[in-house]
Amino acid sequence: MSRWLVEKQLSASAERLRSLRSELAVIDEQLGALAGVADESRLRALVSETPLADREHAEARKHAEAMAGHRQQVVQSIDKLERSQDQLLDRLLAER
């Protein structure tokens, strides 16, 4: 693979990593808020013991779980991209 192509791929990889890390920061913030809402709704459901409170808790928990799943996907994408970047750097060093 030519040096120019490796450098271009590294540049694209670095930009994508910046984007994913920024997205992860937003996700972490949202996940904290959703987890807080889920905890509050759980307490309300325990205290009130009503079907409505139980549904609200289930809904809040689903949202928090969905965000946690999305967070895991983003973390996996970051890990994969970092491994790819390491391989590209190895190729670049091998060409020297």
C-alpha positions as CSV (number, residue, x, y, z in Angstrom):
1,M,0.0,0.0,0.0
2,S,1.4,3.4,-0.9
3,R,2.5,5.8,1.8
4,W,0.1,8.4,0.5
5,L,-2.9,6.1,0.8
6,V,-1.9,5.0,4.3
7,E,-1.6,8.6,5.4
8,K,-5.0,9.4,3.9
9,Q,-6.6,6.5,5.7
10,L,-4.9,7.6,9.0
11,S,-6.2,11.1,8.6
12,A,-9.8,9.8,7.9
13,S,-9.4,7.4,10.9
14,A,-8.3,10.2,13.2
15,E,-11.3,12.4,12.1
16,R,-13.7,9.5,12.7
17,L,-12.2,8.8,16.1
18,R,-12.7,12.5,17.1
19,S,-16.3,12.3,16.0
20,L,-16.9,9.0,17.9
21,R,-15.3,10.3,21.1
22,S,-17.4,13.4,20.9
23,E,-20.5,11.3,20.4
24,L,-19.5,9.1,23.4
25,A,-19.2,12.2,25.6
26,V,-22.8,13.2,24.7
27,I,-24.0,9.7,25.2
28,D,-22.4,9.5,28.6
29,E,-24.2,12.7,29.6
30,Q,-27.5,11.5,28.3
31,L,-27.1,8.1,29.9
32,G,-26.5,9.7,33.3
33,A,-29.7,11.7,32.9
34,L,-31.7,8.7,31.7
35,A,-30.3,6.5,34.5
36,G,-31.3,9.2,37.0
37,V,-34.9,9.3,35.6
38,A,-35.1,5.5,35.7
39,D,-33.9,5.4,39.4
40,E,-36.5,8.1,40.4
41,S,-39.3,6.3,38.5
42,R,-38.3,3.0,40.2
43,L,-38.6,4.7,43.6
44,R,-42.0,6.2,42.7
45,A,-43.2,2.8,41.5
46,L,-42.1,1.2,44.8
47,V,-43.8,3.8,46.9
48,S,-47.0,4.2,45.0
49,E,-47.4,0.6,43.9
50,T,-49.7,1.7,40.9
51,P,-49.7,0.2,37.4
52,L,-49.1,3.7,36.0
53,A,-46.0,4.1,38.0
54,D,-44.8,0.6,37.1
55,R,-45.3,1.4,33.4
56,E,-43.4,4.7,33.7
57,H,-40.5,2.9,35.4
58,A,-40.5,0.2,32.7
59,E,-40.4,2.9,30.0
60,A,-37.6,4.9,31.7
61,R,-35.6,1.7,32.2
62,K,-36.0,0.8,28.5
63,H,-34.7,4.2,27.5
64,A,-31.7,3.9,29.7
65,E,-31.0,0.4,28.5
66,A,-31.3,1.4,24.9
67,M,-28.8,4.3,25.5
68,A,-26.4,1.9,27.3
69,G,-26.6,-0.4,24.3
70,H,-25.9,2.5,21.9
71,R,-22.9,3.5,24.1
72,Q,-21.5,-0.1,23.9
73,Q,-21.8,0.0,20.1
74,V,-19.9,3.3,20.0
75,V,-17.2,2.0,22.4
76,Q,-16.8,-1.0,20.2
77,S,-16.5,1.2,17.1
78,I,-13.8,3.2,18.8
79,D,-11.9,0.1,19.8
80,K,-12.1,-1.3,16.2
81,L,-11.0,2.0,14.7
82,E,-8.1,2.3,17.1
83,R,-6.9,-1.2,16.2
84,S,-7.2,-0.3,12.5
85,Q,-5.3,2.9,13.1
86,D,-2.5,0.9,14.9
87,Q,-2.3,-1.4,11.9
88,L,-2.0,1.5,9.5
89,L,0.7,3.0,11.7
90,D,2.6,-0.3,11.6
91,R,2.4,-0.3,7.8
92,L,3.6,3.2,7.6
93,L,6.6,2.4,9.8
94,A,7.3,-0.8,7.8
95,E,7.6,1.3,4.7
96,R,10.5,3.3,6.1
